[in-house]
Amino acid sequence: MSDFRQIFRGARRKTALTFSLLFVLIHVICHAGSIRDVSQSVEKVLSIEPPIQFAILGDSRDGKKTYAQLLQKILGRKPHFIIHLGDMVSRPSEEEWKEFFEISEAIDIPFFPAIGNHEVADTSRGEGIYRKQFHLPGDKTYYSFRAADTLFVILDSEKGRGQILEEQWMWLEETLSPSKEKFKLTFLHRPLFLPTDSFKLGKVMDKYPFARDNLHGFFKRTKVKAVFAGDDHRYYRMENDQILYIITGGGGAPIYAPKDRGGYFHYVWVSLQKRGLEGEVVDLKGQVRDRFKIKWDERR
């Protein structure tokens, strides 16, 4: 009888192992070759040489038609990759994600997402649902990649609801401090600095001013040249300690500001050249609303 039980238990273990391996295999197959496979995208962009072009947009949730139109314009310019600054969905559900991926089906280039507050919402399940949608490097909601002698750092501003907590902070130090790349760019959902008329005042990284200023100081010490964020549904540009801070939250979600204060749907187009970075802000009609430049620091 005991021999039979051992055989039965062994069979159950083998069956469970088979199903686990099958689940992993299905997960890999479903994500491979699509915008879901962020780890594969990290590898793809490694060999890109300047000049390279990429697009940035954020906050496309609840604006599916607008997001689709912006995508069409972006893809028509043939960028090397796209960075999305979060709030791809309005709430953390499989149904919402399914719709997002259906609209994004035309994207056949590397796609790098940052997690936003709507991906997480007020449920402990939000991050888990998000991580199921993408094959992320190290299965983390924060990661980095390199292209054209540039370090791109994608942060998670949601774990601490406006703070970079200890584990991520240690990773950030280990990633940025020893970096020898010519150019360092950072991307996250919640902005560090806001325009004075923003509805988001006190709700983003400024909720914890000491932590925000510490993060900005770290960016300054490690020679980060630009920080891109979403969350505030507008376009906004400022410079602080020679770091360019840009908010691009015009991907389709309801606009929070008048047009003359950046309140229009848009994406940001960035061209990395051998001598520096050039960017332009393009609205839904294809009109360029703003331009900016950053020169390389040849002393590095």
N, C-alpha and C positions, 0 to 999 in steps of 0.2 A: 504493500500500500504506500509506504514511504517513497519507494522508487518511482511509483506512478506520479506522486505529488511533485517530486523533483523534476520529472520529465515535463509535467504540466506547467510548472513555474518557469522552467527554461524556455518552453515554447512561448509562454506569455511575454517573457523578456525579449525574445527574438522578434515577436510580432510588434511590440512597442518600439523597438529599435528600428525596425523596418519602416513603420509609419513616421517616426521622427526623421529618418533619412529622406523619406519621400517628401515630407513637408518642406525640409530644407531645399531639396532639389527643385520642387515646384516654385518655391520662393525665389531661388536664383534664376530659374528659367523665365519667370514672369517679369523679373526686374532687368535681366540682361538686355542690353541694347536699347533700353528705353530711358526716359528722363528719370525714372525711379532709381536707376543704378548710378548713384553719385560716386561710389568708389571707382567704378569703371571710368566715369568722366574725369576724375582726378588723374588717372593714368593717361587718358587721351590728350589732355592739354599740356602735359609735360614737355612735349617735343615742339610746341608752337614757338616760332621765332617772331620777333617784332618786324614790321608793324602788325599788331593784332587789334581786332575790334570786338567789343562785347557790349551787351545791353543790360541795364539794370532797371527793374521796376518793383513796385511793392503795393500791397493792399488791393488786390484784385477781387476780393470776396464781395458778393452781392452785386457785382458788375460784370456779369458773364459776357454780355454783348460787347461792352467796352474793352474788356480784356482780350477777347477774340480779335477785335479790330486792331488793338495795339500789337498783338502778336503777329498779325499779318504784316503790319508795317515793319516790325523788327526783322522778321524772317526774310522779308523782301530785300533787306540790306546785307544779308548773308554774314551775320556775326559769327565769331568763332565759338561763343558760348553766351548763355544768359544767366544772370543772377537774380533771384526773386527774394525780396527782403521780408517775406512773411505776410500772414493773413491771406493765404491762398483760398481758404474756406471760411465760412462764417461760423461754423461750429464743428467740433471734432466728431464726425460721424463717417462711416464707410460710404454712405450714400453721397455725402458732399464731396468726398475725395474722388469717388468714381466720376462724378460730373466734372471735377477739375481736370482730371486726366483725359477725359473725353475731349474737352475744349482744347487741351494742350497737346493733342495727338499729333498736330502738325510739326511739333518741335523735334527735329532730327539731329540736334547738336547737343553738346554737354549742357546740363542744366544744374545749377547749384542753388538749393533752397536754404533759407534761414527760417527758423521757427518763430512764429508770431503769437500774440496773445489769443487770437481767435483759434489757432490750432490747439492751444492748451485749454482755453476757457477756464471755467471754475470747477473742473472735474479732474480727479487724479488720473483718470484714464486717458486724458488728452495727449500727453507725451507718448504714451504707449501706442496709441492709434497712429500718431504721426510717424513714429519709428517703424511701424509696419508698412507704411506707404513707400519708404525709401530704403535702399541698401546704402547706409551711411558709413563713412570711414570709421572703423572702430566701434560701429553701432552707437556713435555719440551724436548729440544734437549740435555739437560744435566741432569744427574741423578746419583744415587748411589745405590749400593746393598751390602749386607753383606753375607759372607760365611766363615765358619771355623775361627771365631774370626778375620776376615780380612775385612777391608773396601775398597771397589772398587769404585773409583770415575771416572765417564765418563764425560769429559768436551766437550764443543762446542768451538772450536778455530776459527769458521767461522763468528760468529755474528760480531766480531770486526776485522775480517780479520787479525788475529794475536795478538789480545788482548782479555783479559777476561773483559767484560764490567760490568757496575755497578750492574745490577740485578743478573747476574750470579756470580759476585764476592761476593755479599752479601750472596747468597746461599752457595757458596763454604766455606766462613767463618763459616756459621751456621752448615755446614756439617762436616768440618774437625776439627775445634777448640775444640768442646766438645767431640770428638770421643775418646772412651776408648778402641777401638780395639787394639790388639797387633800389627797388621800390617796394613799399609795404602799404597795402590797402586793407581796411577793415570794414566788415559788413555786419549789421545786426538790425533787429526790428525796432527797438525803442531808441529814440535819439538821446544824445547826451545834452544837447542844447536846443532850445526852441525859440521861435519868434515870440515877441511879447504879446501878440494877440491870439496865441494858440489855445484851443480848448483843452489841450493835453497838459497844460502846466501843472506840475505836481503829480503827474501820473506816469511819467516815463523814467529815464535815468536820473532826472532832477529830483525824484522823490527822496533820494538819499544823496544829498549834495556832497557830503564828505567822500562817499564811495565813488560818485561820479567824477569829482575833481581828482581823486586818486587814479582813476582809470585814465583820465585825460593826461595827467602827469606822466603816467607810464607810457602812453602813446607818444608823448613828446620825447621822453628819454630814449625810446627804442626807434625813433625817427619814422613813425607812421606818417604818411603824407596826406592821406584822405580817409575819412570815415563816412560811410553811406548808411542811412537808416530810413525806415518807413514810419508807420503808425500814425503820424499826423498827415491827414489826407490833403496834401498840397506839395508844392515844390518850394524849397528854401535853401539858400546857400549862405554860409558865413565862414570866416576864418578866425582861428584862435591859436595863438602861439605857432603860427605858420603851418597849422594843420587845417586842411579844408574839410568842413563839415557840411554834408549835403543831406537834405531830407527829400526823398522821392516816394511819396505815398499816393500817387495819382493813377494807379493801375485799374481802377474801376469802382472801388468803394465810394460811398457818398462823400462829396467834397466838403471840406471844413472851412474854406476861406474864400474871399472874393477873388476874382481873376487877377486883379492887380497885386494881390498878396500871394500869388502862386496857386490859386484855387482853380486848377484845370487838370484834366486827364492828360497823362504824359508818360514818357519813358526817358531814361538817360542813356545816351550813346557815348561810349568811351573808346578812344583810339590811343593805344600805347605805342609810341614811337621810340626810336633809339635815343632821342634827346629829351623825351618827356611825355606827358599825358595831355591829351586834348579831349574836352567833353562838350557835349551839347544837349540841351533839353528840348525834346520834340513833343508837341502836343498832338491831339487826336487828328487834327487836320494836316499834319505834316509840317507845321510852322515851327521854326527854331525859336524858342522863347528865351534862351540864355546860353552863353558859352563860357567855358572856363579852361584854364591851362595850369599845369604844374611842370616846372622844369626839373630834370634830373639834377641831383647833387653829385657832381663829378668827383668830389673829394672822397666819396665813400668807396 
